[in-house]
């Protein structure tokens, strides 16, 4: 599902009219109709509701007047407040004002004192439709509209608030809160979600949001090369739950090699390998420092282990490559995962960089595997190779030389540019994890919760990514990575419901993977 800015939405509406022949007036009519349908679905029967529709002067207000007219045509009597001079209305909004006025003209309110008088007897209203601004805001509210927005909660204390497109006061184009805004219980948006529906903190204030098609053909969205931001939907990853063929064996589902762990950091290696197995891979082997191997082996009977030469610090040594041991170990493997718990010893960092460039098979880099490239990301060879990087914002800052605050403030842009420049697949972890491809597309993962901010959660994700890449080598890498992030977050959500977010640990996420797969079975078409 596409995620759009206000300007992109305006262009899509224009193209819908130009290419598909859908008049803009019909788009507005369909928008208003879809809001009324939502109101009936969520809060019906509407005859029991006392409804107020607050309209601005733009197209969002026009949508609101369609809502009001359709409610009146059903025999209802919504109170309609127009916060603008009717003479200032233009285009489709003006047409819909006239259509509504033929039934019953809205009450015009243009100053705060008039607003106070108009709403004096509306304190017992049960439904408030916010059609003031929608996606049309680019700067904080001021003046009369600001005072109206500030007064909404006290004016309508009992009302459920349903926003048309987006709560007034929120900017459609970012997740930032730029000033005072309407706090909605629900939002009905059209054609595609806007960034404010998806990204925090704005997304925390839009309530339950739904997308309704108002006449835009899917191909208008799908064929526009300038649209790159997408939201992963459950139906798009339901292929993960497809039944396996009967005539298969462990070799059918791939073999992951995990280079991870060191003395004192054994858990990360074991968790990564076990998560690969839980994701469905046929075989998982951990190559680790010799001294760490017994502990890693004790964590799981299903994981194979191989000892590698180590440094004095108990981390993997370059000798693992120079002796030819790693060449023999990599042979026959489908995916290489490198990083969890490897440590920051310079020799081990060199081992990581040498190993990554040495082998052409797909590589997943995480944790210390990423830290090995701090300040030297240009040495990573990516031409003709699948290289997946899974940083959190701090690791991303080390890779790019930017501040963590800069990464957080511009996550989409930074992730996209990095993936394109370095020709890598990037999974930038965090709330609304991003999956960026070398071709420039970015996918937003909707699953996950704050309880997953715990040590080892990233190791679980690395194992899932590696496991799915090994199993689905014929699928586009972007699809596999989006599915991996979705599955990881879904497992975290299921674990959080059972354990509580505060008590959630990475092992809970891993052990909830079977339940996550079962949950996806219901999403299959």
URVEN-V418806 format. One record per residue. RES is the residue in one small letter. SS is DSSP state (@ for helix, = for strand, . for the rest). OMEGA is omega in whole degrees, 0 to 359 (* if undefined). D_CENTER is the distance of its C-alpha to the mean C-alpha in Angstrom with 2 decimals. Layout:
RES;SS;OMEGA;D_CENTER  RES;SS;OMEGA;D_CENTER
This chain:
x;.;179;10.60  x;=;169;11.08  x;=;190;9.74  x;=;166;13.07  x;.;179;15.15  x;@;181;18.35  x;@;178;20.50  x;@;179;18.61  x;@;179;18.89  x;@;179;22.55  x;@;179;23.14  x;@;177;21.70  x;@;180;23.97  x;@;179;26.84  x;@;177;26.38  x;@;178;26.26  x;@;185;29.60  x;@;187;31.09  x;@;184;30.14  x;@;177;29.76  x;.;178;32.44  x;.;181;30.57  x;.;180;32.20  x;@;178;30.08  x;@;176;32.12  x;@;177;30.96  x;@;179;27.28  x;@;178;28.07  x;@;180;30.05  x;@;178;27.31  x;@;179;24.83  x;@;179;27.38  x;@;182;28.23  x;@;176;24.67  x;@;179;24.52  x;@;178;27.87  x;@;178;26.79  x;@;179;23.85  x;@;180;26.34  x;@;180;28.70  x;@;187;26.19  x;@;190;24.94  x;@;181;28.09  x;.;359;30.94  x;.;186;33.82  x;@;178;33.54  x;@;179;37.30  x;@;183;36.87  x;.;170;34.56  x;.;193;35.76  x;=;173;33.41  x;=;176;33.10  x;=;181;31.40  x;=;187;31.03  x;=;170;30.89  x;.;187;30.68  x;.;183;32.48  x;.;181;29.78  x;@;177;28.03  x;@;174;25.97  x;@;176;29.37  x;@;175;30.54  x;@;181;27.81  x;@;179;29.03  x;@;172;32.60  x;@;177;31.79  x;@;182;30.36  x;@;181;33.59  x;@;181;35.83  x;@;176;34.37  x;@;179;34.72  x;@;179;38.32  x;@;176;38.98  x;.;179;38.15  x;.;179;40.86  x;.;184;38.71  x;.;178;39.48  x;.;173;36.40  x;=;184;37.28  x;=;180;35.95  x;=;179;35.89  x;=;185;35.65  x;.;180;35.08  x;.;173;36.76  x;.;180;40.08  x;@;180;40.08  x;@;181;41.88  x;@;181;38.87  x;.;182;36.69  x;.;171;36.19  x;@;184;35.33  x;@;178;33.55  x;@;179;33.25  x;@;178;37.05  x;@;182;37.67  x;@;171;35.72  x;@;181;37.55  x;@;179;40.78  x;@;179;39.75  x;@;183;38.84  x;@;178;41.98  x;@;177;44.14  x;@;178;43.12  x;.;184;42.96  x;.;175;42.12  x;.;175;39.35  x;=;183;40.61  x;=;181;40.30  x;.;186;39.27  x;.;178;39.35  x;.;189;40.08  x;@;180;39.28  x;@;178;42.66  x;@;176;42.27  x;@;180;38.83  x;@;179;40.43  x;@;184;43.23  x;@;184;41.09  x;.;185;38.88  x;.;183;41.73  x;.;184;42.08  x;.;184;38.38  x;.;180;37.53  x;.;178;37.45  x;.;184;34.88  x;.;178;32.29  x;=;177;29.76  x;=;177;28.75  x;=;181;27.08  x;=;177;25.63  x;=;182;26.33  x;.;190;27.22  x;.;182;24.85  x;.;184;21.53  x;.;190;19.68  x;.;185;22.92  x;.;178;22.80  x;.;180;22.79  x;.;184;24.77  x;.;177;25.52  x;.;178;27.64  x;.;170;31.36  x;@;187;34.64  x;@;181;35.07  x;@;177;31.45  x;@;180;30.48  x;@;178;33.27  x;@;181;32.26  x;@;179;28.67  x;@;186;30.10  x;@;188;32.50  x;@;184;30.30  x;@;180;29.80  x;@;181;33.52  x;@;182;34.58  x;.;188;32.68  x;.;183;32.43  x;.;191;32.16  x;.;165;29.91  x;=;184;26.48  x;=;177;24.62  x;=;182;22.83  x;=;174;21.38  x;=;181;21.93  x;.;183;18.84  x;.;178;17.85  x;.;182;19.83  x;.;181;22.55  x;.;177;22.35  x;.;176;18.64  x;.;183;17.90  x;.;195;15.63  x;.;180;14.89  x;.;173;13.32  x;.;182;11.87  x;.;172;15.42  x;.;189;18.07  x;.;180;21.09  x;.;179;23.71  x;.;183;24.82  x;.;176;22.78  x;.;177;23.09  x;.;188;21.40  x;.;170;20.46  x;.;179;20.49  x;=;176;18.78  x;=;175;17.67  x;=;180;18.51  x;=;192;16.93  x;=;175;18.26  x;.;181;17.40  x;.;175;13.67  x;=;174;11.33  x;=;184;11.87  x;@;182;9.92  x;@;176;11.55  x;@;192;10.19  x;@;189;6.54  x;.;178;7.53  x;.;358;10.29  x;.;184;13.12  x;@;185;13.49  x;@;180;10.99  x;@;186;13.37  x;@;182;16.18  x;.;183;15.35  x;.;174;16.16  x;=;179;15.38  x;=;178;14.16  x;=;177;15.17  x;=;178;15.38  x;=;178;18.97  x;.;182;20.50  x;.;177;23.45  x;.;179;25.05  x;.;177;22.96  x;.;181;23.56  x;@;183;20.55  x;@;178;22.28  x;@;178;22.16  x;@;188;18.38  x;@;185;18.45  x;.;180;21.37  x;.;185;20.53  x;.;182;20.28  x;.;180;19.06  x;.;186;15.68  x;.;187;13.27  x;=;187;9.70  x;=;176;8.00  x;=;178;5.56  x;.;177;6.71  x;.;184;9.28  x;@;181;11.68  x;@;182;14.55  x;@;180;13.33  x;@;183;13.63  x;@;177;16.67  x;@;177;18.95  x;@;185;18.52  x;@;180;20.78  x;.;179;23.49  x;.;177;26.93  x;.;174;28.58  x;.;182;31.81  x;.;186;34.90  x;.;179;36.60  x;.;178;34.29  x;.;186;34.73  x;@;179;32.89  x;@;180;33.26  x;@;191;31.39  x;@;170;28.08  x;.;182;28.36  x;=;180;29.33  x;=;171;27.14  x;=;179;28.93  x;=;173;27.48  x;=;190;29.24  x;.;173;28.59  x;.;176;30.37  x;.;179;33.42  x;.;181;35.97  x;.;181;34.27  x;.;184;30.75  x;.;185;31.16  x;@;182;28.52  x;@;181;25.62  x;@;181;27.33  x;@;182;28.12  x;@;179;24.70  x;@;182;23.11  x;@;180;25.80  x;@;178;25.71  x;@;175;21.97  x;@;178;22.69  x;@;179;25.37  x;@;178;23.30  x;.;174;20.84  x;.;180;23.95  x;.;184;25.52  x;.;184;29.30  x;=;176;30.42  x;=;178;29.23  x;=;174;31.51  x;=;170;31.23  x;=;188;33.31  x;=;177;34.05  x;=;187;36.77  x;@;183;39.91  x;@;182;40.27  x;@;188;36.78  x;@;183;37.14  x;@;181;39.09  x;@;180;36.57  x;@;180;33.60  x;@;182;35.71  x;@;182;36.49  x;@;187;32.88  x;.;178;32.60  x;.;186;35.32  x;.;183;33.02  x;.;174;32.03  x;=;182;34.60  x;=;176;35.45  x;=;179;37.33  x;=;178;39.01  x;=;178;38.79  x;.;185;41.07  x;=;175;40.02  x;.;177;40.68  x;.;180;42.71  x;.;179;39.52  x;.;177;38.54  x;.;182;35.80  x;=;183;35.87  x;.;173;38.53  x;.;179;38.95  x;@;179;41.79  x;@;178;39.33  x;@;184;39.04  x;@;180;42.57  x;.;183;44.13  x;.;182;42.32  x;@;183;40.81  x;@;177;37.22  x;@;180;38.21  x;@;182;39.64  x;@;181;36.67  x;@;183;34.12  x;.;178;36.31  x;.;180;34.95  x;.;182;31.42  x;.;181;28.41  x;=;179;25.73  x;=;175;26.26  x;=;186;24.03  x;=;168;25.38  x;.;188;24.98  x;.;175;24.47  x;.;182;27.49  x;.;180;29.52  x;.;187;30.66  x;.;178;31.32  x;.;183;34.88  x;@;181;35.59  x;@;179;37.18  x;@;176;34.18  x;@;177;31.90  x;@;176;34.30  x;@;181;34.22  x;@;183;30.43  x;@;179;30.67  x;@;182;33.66  x;@;182;32.17  x;@;182;28.94  x;@;186;31.04  x;@;189;33.70  x;.;183;31.96  x;.;183;30.34  x;.;180;28.29  x;=;182;24.47  x;=;173;23.64  x;=;182;20.76  x;=;179;21.25  x;.;170;20.18  x;.;183;21.81  x;@;172;25.39  x;@;175;24.85  x;@;182;22.69  x;@;178;25.17  x;.;181;27.90  x;.;177;26.56  x;.;179;26.43  x;.;181;28.57  x;.;182;29.23  x;@;180;26.09  x;@;179;28.35  x;@;180;30.26  x;.;180;27.45  x;.;186;28.64  x;.;184;25.98  x;.;178;27.97  x;.;183;27.97  x;.;175;26.04  x;.;178;22.65  x;=;183;21.48  x;=;179;18.15  x;=;185;17.49  x;.;184;15.26  x;.;161;15.89  x;.;187;14.91  x;@;178;15.50  x;@;177;19.20  x;@;178;19.68  x;@;178;17.91  x;@;179;20.41  x;@;179;23.22  x;@;187;22.31  x;@;186;22.14  x;.;176;24.73  x;.;174;22.59  x;.;178;22.38  x;@;179;19.52  x;@;178;19.41  x;@;177;19.09  x;@;183;16.15  x;@;183;14.34  x;@;185;15.54  x;.;187;14.47  x;@;184;11.58  x;@;183;10.53  x;@;180;14.25  x;@;181;15.42  x;@;182;13.20  x;@;182;14.13  x;@;180;17.72  x;@;181;18.19  x;@;180;17.12  x;@;182;19.39  x;@;184;22.23  x;@;181;22.40  x;.;179;21.71  x;.;168;19.39  x;=;186;16.13  x;=;170;13.94  x;=;180;11.37  x;=;188;10.86  x;.;179;10.39  x;.;176;9.68  x;.;190;7.79  x;.;177;4.06  x;.;182;5.80  x;=;174;6.47  x;=;183;8.86  x;=;183;11.60  x;.;177;14.76  x;.;181;18.34  x;.;175;18.58  x;.;177;16.08  x;.;178;13.10  x;=;178;9.57  x;=;183;6.70  x;=;180;2.97  x;.;184;3.15  x;.;184;3.95  x;.;179;7.20  x;.;184;9.41  x;.;183;11.75  x;@;178;14.07  x;@;180;16.69  x;@;175;15.08  x;.;184;16.17  x;.;183;19.36  x;.;178;21.48  x;.;180;20.97  x;@;179;17.36  x;@;177;16.73  x;@;176;19.87  x;@;180;18.63  x;@;180;15.53  x;@;178;18.06  x;@;179;20.28  x;@;180;17.80  x;@;181;16.86  x;@;181;20.60  x;@;180;21.61  x;@;177;19.49  x;@;180;20.53  x;@;183;24.08  x;@;189;23.97  x;.;183;22.28  x;.;182;23.90  x;.;178;24.44  x;.;174;20.86  x;.;183;18.95  x;@;181;17.48  x;@;180;14.11  x;@;181;14.01  x;@;182;15.21  x;@;177;12.75  x;@;178;9.69  x;@;180;11.87  x;@;179;12.79  x;@;180;9.53  x;@;181;8.97  x;@;178;12.66  x;@;180;12.69  x;@;179;10.34  x;@;176;12.27  x;@;177;15.44  x;@;178;14.67  x;@;179;14.17  x;@;178;17.41  x;@;180;19.18  x;@;178;18.29  x;@;182;19.84  x;@;188;22.88  x;@;190;23.42  x;.;184;21.86  x;.;183;19.25  x;.;184;22.09  x;.;185;23.84  x;.;173;21.03  x;.;186;21.90  x;@;178;20.54  x;@;177;23.20  x;@;179;21.94  x;@;180;18.57  x;@;183;20.65  x;@;177;23.07  x;.;179;20.49  x;@;177;19.41  x;@;179;22.22  x;@;179;21.08  x;@;176;17.52  x;@;180;19.24  x;@;179;21.45  x;@;180;18.71  x;@;180;17.39  x;@;181;20.96  x;.;181;20.78  x;.;182;18.05  x;.;179;20.46  x;.;*;22.19
